Amino acid sequence: MVALQVHLLLIPSLMSTMGAAQYMVQDAALLSYIDQRFLSLERRLEKCSQDVLEYVEEFRELSKALLSRLAGLGSDKAELKGQVESLLTRVEHAQRDIDYFGSATDSNACVEVHKDLLEQQLLEEAEEKKRLKLMLNASCDHVLAGIRSLKVVKKTGGKHGSWMKDPGKKHGKIYLLSGSVNNVVLEFANIMAFMENNQTLKARRVPLPVPWEGTGQVISQGFLFYHRHGSLNEIVKFNLQRRTVADQMLLPGAGRIPAYQLSPQTKIDLALDEQGLWALHAEPETGGNIVLTKINAVAMVVEHSWDTPCSSRGAEAAFMACNALHVVYNSPSGGSSRIQCVYDVLGAHTKPGLHFPKRQGGHSTVHYNPKERQLFAWGDGSQIIYKLHTEKKV
């Protein structure tokens, strides 16, 4: 009985001892885990320190290399500066030598050189004039001396337009191009058909693939030449019979400003005379003066250009007649039109200051017909013919 009591008393003591042992084992495991973690951290810190030391050493080496390179550049700069200064000194010496030899050289040699250059220039100018005369055939033996009379053929259309005959054809067809932007040409059998009241019903309508711009159109040898609307300086050659575009070309320098101040709708004005096709336009580089260009109508290429003294300011129209440009001037309100500037490309004597007779108002177009020696003009919606008086060239 006593033994049983002792046994019962020892059981709680043993249970307490076993619990303590179990906690000790757990603590030991925790301590071991913490120790391993610290060892891992220490190794990583050691590696980090080693990397930092390597980076520092690498940076020091790079700094030394950069400093060495910069020092080298400084010495190269000083050397280059010395070379440049030496070269400048040599150039100055050479310039003094040249000045000396120039002053010591006989001036007659220079005079002879300038004389040779002048003779060469005069020879070239004479050859150029000869070439131009051959190109222009030099067959024009007359100049415009006056405008005798006018005839108002018809009043149709708006303020802007052009009308004409084809001087290269034997027929007497009349062509009407109404407006400054349009794509339909009206063709009439003759002047009588054009003058009839219902003339538009009898006209043959010729549509164009691209519209014209301005009023500077001309017709020659069955072809219509015009400035293409929407382009800067494209000239179209259109076959009226086949109704197809035969060729195009670009006119250098043209199309930036109006050809005439009083007709701003026209940037490029085309003209015909005894020598063929011409183009008239103005350029900012010439101060607004009119530039005259001879065009080969077959090949559609520029043959020659002239900067004329004729200003586009105050001008309303112009035309070519026998190699001479005639510029028509007026007032902005529309007064008496007059020819105030004439420029003959071959240098012949001309007579500016000619007045258009018996009419007040402006012109949208004035074109010369070399076959009939008449002017076909469009004035405030009216189609007008001016008869001309010519004289022999002096």
C-alpha positions in Angstrom: 0.0 0.0 0.0 2.8 2.4 0.9 4.6 1.5 -2.4 1.5 2.3 -4.4 1.3 5.7 -2.8 5.0 6.4 -3.5 4.5 5.4 -7.1 1.6 7.7 -7.5 3.7 10.5 -6.0 6.6 10.0 -8.5 4.4 10.1 -11.6 3.9 13.9 -11.7 7.6 14.5 -11.0 8.6 12.2 -13.9 6.1 13.9 -16.3 7.5 17.3 -15.3 11.1 16.1 -16.0 10.1 14.7 -19.5 8.4 18.0 -20.5 11.5 19.9 -19.6 13.7 17.6 -21.6 11.4 18.0 -24.6 11.6 21.9 -24.4 15.4 21.6 -24.3 15.5 19.6 -27.5 13.3 22.2 -29.2 15.5 25.1 -28.0 18.6 23.3 -29.3 17.0 22.9 -32.7 16.0 26.6 -32.8 19.5 27.6 -31.8 21.0 25.4 -34.5 18.8 27.0 -37.1 19.6 30.5 -36.0 23.3 29.7 -36.1 23.0 28.4 -39.7 21.2 31.5 -40.7 23.9 33.7 -39.2 26.6 31.7 -40.9 24.8 32.2 -44.2 24.5 36.0 -43.6 28.1 36.2 -42.7 29.2 34.5 -45.9 27.0 36.8 -48.0 28.4 39.9 -46.2 31.9 38.6 -46.8 31.2 38.1 -50.5 29.5 41.6 -50.7 32.6 43.2 -49.1 34.8 41.4 -51.6 32.7 42.6 -54.5 32.9 46.2 -53.2 36.6 46.0 -53.0 36.8 44.7 -56.6 34.5 47.5 -57.8 36.6 50.1 -56.0 39.8 48.7 -57.5 38.2 48.7 -61.0 37.0 52.3 -60.6 40.5 53.3 -59.6 42.0 51.7 -62.7 39.4 53.4 -64.9 40.1 56.8 -63.3 43.8 56.4 -63.9 43.2 55.5 -67.5 40.8 58.5 -68.0 43.2 60.9 -66.4 46.0 59.6 -68.5 43.9 60.0 -71.7 42.9 63.5 -70.8 46.4 64.5 -70.2 47.3 63.1 -73.6 44.5 65.1 -75.2 45.8 68.2 -73.5 49.2 67.7 -75.0 47.8 66.9 -78.4 45.8 70.1 -78.3 48.8 72.1 -77.4 50.7 70.5 -80.3 47.9 71.1 -82.7 47.7 74.7 -81.6 51.4 75.1 -82.2 51.0 73.7 -85.7 48.1 76.0 -86.6 50.1 79.0 -85.4 53.0 77.9 -87.5 50.8 77.5 -90.5 49.3 80.9 -90.0 52.8 82.5 -89.9 53.8 80.8 -93.1 50.5 82.0 -94.8 51.3 85.5 -93.7 54.8 85.3 -95.1 53.5 83.9 -98.4 50.9 86.7 -98.6 53.5 89.3 -98.1 55.6 87.7 -100.9 52.6 87.6 -103.2 51.9 91.3 -102.5 55.5 92.1 -103.2 55.7 90.2 -106.5 52.3 91.6 -107.5 53.5 95.2 -107.0 56.7 94.4 -108.8 55.1 92.8 -111.8 54.8 94.9 -115.0 51.2 96.3 -115.2 51.2 96.0 -118.9 50.9 92.2 -118.6 47.7 92.6 -116.7 46.4 95.1 -119.2 47.1 92.6 -122.0 45.3 89.8 -120.0 42.2 92.1 -119.5 42.3 93.0 -123.1 42.3 89.4 -124.2 39.4 88.7 -121.8 37.4 91.6 -123.2 38.0 90.5 -126.8 37.0 87.0 -125.9 33.8 88.3 -124.3 32.9 90.4 -127.3 33.5 87.5 -129.6 31.2 85.3 -127.5 28.5 88.0 -127.5 28.8 88.3 -131.3 28.5 84.5 -131.6 25.5 84.5 -129.3 23.7 87.2 -131.4 24.5 85.2 -134.5 23.1 82.1 -133.0 19.9 83.9 -131.8 19.4 85.4 -135.3 19.7 81.9 -136.8 17.4 80.5 -134.2 14.8 83.2 -134.7 15.3 83.2 -138.5 15.6 87.0 -138.3 12.8 87.2 -140.9 10.8 89.9 -139.2 11.5 93.2 -141.0 8.8 95.3 -139.4 8.0 96.9 -136.0 4.7 98.0 -134.5 4.1 101.7 -135.2 0.5 102.1 -134.0 -2.9 100.6 -133.3 -5.3 101.8 -136.0 -8.8 100.7 -135.1 -10.8 98.3 -133.0 -13.8 96.1 -133.7 -16.0 94.6 -130.9 -16.9 91.3 -132.4 -19.0 89.9 -129.6 -19.7 90.3 -125.9 -19.9 86.9 -124.3 -18.5 85.3 -121.2 -17.3 86.9 -117.9 -14.5 89.3 -117.1 -11.7 86.8 -117.8 -11.1 84.7 -120.9 -9.3 84.4 -124.3 -10.3 83.9 -127.9 -8.2 83.3 -131.0 -7.6 81.8 -134.4 -5.0 79.2 -135.3 -2.4 81.1 -137.4 -0.8 77.8 -138.4 -4.0 76.5 -140.2 -5.7 77.7 -143.3 -9.2 77.4 -141.8 -10.9 80.3 -140.1 -12.1 78.5 -137.0 -12.6 80.6 -133.9 -11.7 79.2 -130.4 -13.3 80.5 -127.2 -11.9 79.8 -123.7 -14.1 81.4 -121.1 -12.9 82.0 -117.5 -9.6 81.8 -115.8 -10.2 78.2 -114.7 -12.0 75.9 -117.1 -11.7 72.6 -119.0 -13.9 73.1 -122.1 -12.8 74.8 -125.4 -15.6 76.0 -127.7 -14.7 75.7 -131.4 -16.7 77.7 -134.1 -16.6 77.1 -137.8 -15.8 80.7 -138.6 -16.2 84.3 -137.3 -19.8 84.5 -138.6 -20.8 81.4 -136.7 -19.2 82.9 -133.6 -21.1 86.2 -134.0 -24.5 84.6 -134.0 -26.7 84.9 -131.0 -27.0 81.2 -130.3 -23.3 80.6 -131.0 -22.8 78.3 -128.0 -25.3 75.8 -129.4 -23.4 75.5 -132.7 -20.0 75.3 -131.2 -18.0 72.1 -131.0 -17.1 71.4 -127.4 -13.6 70.1 -126.7 -13.1 68.8 -123.1 -9.7 68.9 -121.7 -8.3 66.2 -119.4 -6.9 68.8 -117.0 -8.2 72.4 -116.7 -6.3 75.6 -117.6 -5.3 78.4 -115.3 -5.2 82.1 -116.2 -5.9 83.5 -119.7 -2.6 82.9 -121.3 -3.6 80.1 -123.7 -2.5 80.0 -127.4 -3.4 77.6 -130.4 -0.9 76.8 -133.1 -0.8 74.0 -135.7 -3.8 72.3 -134.2 -2.3 72.2 -130.7 -3.6 74.1 -127.6 -0.8 75.3 -125.2 -1.9 76.3 -121.7 -0.8 76.5 -118.0 -2.2 73.6 -116.1 -4.4 74.5 -113.2 -3.1 73.4 -109.8 0.5 73.2 -111.0 3.3 75.7 -110.4 4.7 76.0 -113.9 3.5 73.0 -116.0 2.7 73.8 -119.6 0.4 71.3 -121.4 0.4 70.7 -125.2 -3.0 69.3 -126.2 -4.0 67.9 -129.6 -7.4 69.5 -130.4 -8.3 67.0 -133.1 -7.4 63.8 -131.3 -8.3 65.2 -127.9 -5.2 63.9 -126.2 -2.3 65.4 -124.4 0.7 65.4 -126.7 3.4 66.6 -124.4 4.2 68.6 -121.2 7.0 70.7 -119.9 8.0 72.7 -116.8 9.0 76.4 -117.2 11.8 77.1 -114.7 11.3 80.0 -112.3 7.7 80.7 -113.4 4.4 80.5 -111.5 5.3 82.0 -108.2 3.9 85.5 -108.8 1.4 86.9 -111.4 2.8 87.8 -114.8 0.9 91.1 -114.6 -0.2 93.0 -111.5 -3.6 93.9 -112.9 -4.3 90.4 -114.1 -3.4 88.3 -111.1 -5.2 85.2 -112.4 -2.5 84.7 -115.0 0.9 83.4 -113.7 2.2 82.2 -117.1 1.2 84.0 -120.4 1.9 82.2 -123.6 2.3 84.1 -126.9 2.8 83.5 -130.6 4.6 85.6 -133.2 6.3 85.0 -136.5 9.0 83.0 -134.7 6.7 80.6 -132.8 5.9 80.0 -129.2 7.0 82.2 -126.3 6.3 82.3 -122.5 6.0 85.4 -120.4 6.1 85.5 -116.6 7.5 87.5 -113.7 10.0 86.4 -111.0 10.7 87.8 -107.5 14.5 87.6 -108.3 14.0 90.1 -111.2 12.2 92.6 -109.0 8.9 91.7 -110.6 10.2 92.4 -114.1 8.9 90.2 -117.0 11.0 87.2 -118.1 10.8 86.3 -121.7 11.4 82.7 -122.8 11.5 81.2 -126.3 10.1 77.6 -126.4 10.5 75.0 -129.0 6.9 74.0 -129.6 7.8 70.7 -131.2 10.2 69.4 -128.6 8.6 71.4 -125.7 12.0 72.6 -124.4 13.4 76.1 -123.5 15.6 77.5 -126.2 16.6 80.8 -124.6 15.5 83.3 -121.9 15.8 87.0 -121.4 15.4 89.2 -118.3 13.6 92.2 -119.7 13.4 95.8 -118.2 9.6 95.7 -118.5 7.9 95.7 -115.1 4.8 93.7 -114.2 3.6 96.5 -111.9 0.7 98.3 -113.5 0.7 95.8 -116.4 -2.5 94.1 -117.5 -1.3 92.1 -120.5 1.5 91.6 -123.1 2.0 90.1 -126.5 4.9 89.2 -128.8 5.2 90.6 -132.3 8.3 90.1 -134.6 10.7 89.1 -131.7 9.6 92.0 -129.6 7.7 92.0 -126.3 5.0 94.6 -126.0 3.7 95.2 -122.4 0.2 96.8 -122.0 -0.3 99.0 -119.0 -3.4 100.5 -117.4 -4.7 102.0 -114.2 -6.3 99.7 -111.5 -9.7 101.3 -112.1 -9.5 100.6 -115.9 -8.6 103.6 -118.1 -7.0 103.9 -121.5 -4.6 101.0 -122.2 -1.2 101.8 -123.5 2.0 100.1 -124.6 4.7 101.6 -122.4 7.5 99.0 -122.6 8.9 97.3 -125.7 11.8 94.8 -125.6 13.2 93.5 -128.9 15.4 90.4 -128.2 17.6 91.3 -131.3 18.1 94.9 -130.2 16.1 96.5 -133.0 14.7 100.0 -132.6 11.2 100.1 -131.0 8.5 102.6 -130.3 6.8 102.4 -126.9 4.1 104.8 -125.8 1.3 103.5 -128.1 -2.3 103.9 -127.0 -5.3 101.7 -127.7 -7.9 103.7 -129.5 -11.4 104.8 -128.4 -12.0 102.5 -125.5 -11.9 102.8 -121.7 -11.5 99.6 -119.7 -9.0 96.8 -119.0 -7.9 93.7 -120.9 -7.8 90.2 -119.6 -5.9 89.0 -122.7 -4.1 90.6 -125.6 -2.7 88.1 -128.2 -1.0 88.7 -131.5 -2.0 86.8 -134.6 1.1 86.8 -136.9 -0.8 85.6 -139.9 -3.3 88.4 -139.9 -1.1 91.0 -138.0 -4.0 91.7 -135.7 -4.5 91.6 -131.9 -7.2 89.4 -130.5 -8.2 90.9 -127.1 -10.6 90.1 -124.3 -11.9 93.2 -122.5 -14.5 93.1 -119.8 -16.3 90.2 -121.4 -16.0 91.6 -125.0 -14.1 89.9 -127.8 -12.1 92.6 -129.6 -9.9 92.8 -132.7 -7.3 95.6 -133.0 -5.8 96.3 -136.4 -2.1 97.3 -136.4 0.0 99.7 -138.3 3.6 98.5 -138.9 6.8 100.0 -140.3 10.0 98.7 -141.7 12.8 98.1 -139.1 15.4 100.8 -139.1 
